[in-house]
Amino acid sequence: MTVASCTPALVLSGGGARGAYQVGVLRQIARQHPEFSFPIITGVSAGAINAAFIASHREDLAEATEQLAQRWSTLSTSTVMRTDIPALLGNALRIAGTVVTGGARIAPPTRGLVNTKPLRRFLETLVKPQNIEANIRDGRLQALAVSATSYRTGDSVTFVQGPPDTAMWSRFRRRSHADRIGVDHVLASAAIPLFFPAWRVEGEYFGDGSLRQPYPLAPAVHLGADRVLAVSSRFINTPHVDDSEPGPYPSTARILGLMLNSIFLDQLDADAERLERVNQILQRVDPKQRWRLPEREVELLVLRPSRDIGRMAALYERKLPRALRHLVRGLGTRRGSGSDLLSYLLFVPEFLSDLIELGERDADLNRARISRFVEGCAPDGP
């Protein structure tokens, strides 16, 4: 038997609570193809949490995704952030005081609208650096990559854990750094701007990796992947726009939702288009001459939701803790235009379970596409 040359990679994008959708997709893929695995795993923001857990797991993908689904389906807001009234009100008052006094230090600085110390405790049960090392040593894992944004330089930094000979890279405003990935790296990658505090890694503060990552597929390609499966949480639809009336002024929640969509969702779609264009150009080049080009053809499969996750979130706003619900309503979610913002912060079991189920259904609907992707790494034949 000969085996086709194949190095598949898994790319998991960001999106806060939307990360539950990825878990459903992966669990169904593992059920369809129990022997399949991803030697290269990359993630950013919520995707970094899922990536680090899978890379930390010593069992197969099926067992890892089953356990991950159990964790996500029981996740609550209090597991991610402090939502009691004193904590939220204290942060809000400190921010207001800093603005009123022109930045005078009358109180400890506020590092984000919410306190994410509970998330750290939760991640300590998920991310096991010693297991990542063991999986790399045993050859089960080729590399794990987690991206974050340096608030000092503005660069997108991809922390990479792999064998000693793993090649690093440096491009304009993005670079890699070999490191032993742990909870701090994941917290930094998942630090949603404004809402979650920045996190310190090796003496430097980092924020959400999606903030300055124009090419989210690039880390997987740099690490040697020749086929990439990416999971997006964007619902693609072309809504009918009524131009007869200008509509109301957009709420703060609407503006913040669009901002987060731009950070977490737009870059993956733009990079996927770029990769497909490169593939089309390479297909026109004589195979005997391709060695002259630095680029190589990379097969890409992007899976995305069949429903609008923002609209799904609007159905569960009442499930938020009272203080957090009051805060987001103050930003304008009651007007119905802030559901996208909600979808990033809605860490409630009912919503997360629905996202996992949606991911499973969508993976089942894409069974044929997934099979073609997996079979590309199967034995060629006798």
Stockholm file with secondary structure:
# STOCKHOLM 1.0

chainA/1-382         MTVASCTPALVLSGGGARGAYQVGVLRQIARQHPEFSFPIITGVSAGAINAAFIASHREDLAEATEQLAQRWSTLSTSTVMRTDIPALLGNALRIAGTVVTGGARIAPPTRGLVNTKPLRRFLETLVKPQNIEANIRDGRLQALAVSATSYRTGDSVTFVQGPPDTAMWSRFRRRSHADRIGVDHVLASAAIPLFFPAWRVEGEYFGDGSLRQPYPLAPAVHLGADRVLAVSSRFINTPHVDDSEPGPYPSTARILGLMLNSIFLDQLDADAERLERVNQILQRVDPKQRWRLPEREVELLVLRPSRDIGRMAALYERKLPRALRHLVRGLGTRRGSGSDLLSYLLFVPEFLSDLIELGERDADLNRARISRFVEGCAPDGP
#=GR chainA/1-382 SS CEECCCCEEEEECCCGGGHHHHHHHHHHHHHHCTTCCCSEEEEETHHHHHHHHHHHCSSCHHHHHHHHHHHHHTCCHHHHSBCSHHHHHHHHHHHHHHHHTTTCCSSCCCCSSSBCHHHHHHHTTTCCHHHHHHHHHTTSCSEEEEEEEETTTCCEEEEEECCTTCCCCEETTEEEEECCCCHHHHHHHTCCTTTSCCEEETTEEEEEGGGGCSCTTHHHHHTTCSEEEEECCCCCCCCCCCTTSCCCCCCHHHHHHHHHHIIIIIHHHHHHHHHHHHHHHHHTSCGGGGGGSSCCCCEEEEECCSSCHHHHHHTTGGGSCHHHHHHHHHTTGGGTSCHHHHHHHCCCHHHHHHHHHHHHHHHHHTHHHHHHHHHTTSEEEC
#=GC SS_cons         CEECCCCEEEEECCCGGGHHHHHHHHHHHHHHCTTCCCSEEEEETHHHHHHHHHHHCSSCHHHHHHHHHHHHHTCCHHHHSBCSHHHHHHHHHHHHHHHHTTTCCSSCCCCSSSBCHHHHHHHTTTCCHHHHHHHHHTTSCSEEEEEEEETTTCCEEEEEECCTTCCCCEETTEEEEECCCCHHHHHHHTCCTTTSCCEEETTEEEEEGGGGCSCTTHHHHHTTCSEEEEECCCCCCCCCCCTTSCCCCCCHHHHHHHHHHIIIIIHHHHHHHHHHHHHHHHHTSCGGGGGGSSCCCCEEEEECCSSCHHHHHHTTGGGSCHHHHHHHHHTTGGGTSCHHHHHHHCCCHHHHHHHHHHHHHHHHHTHHHHHHHHHTTSEEEC
//
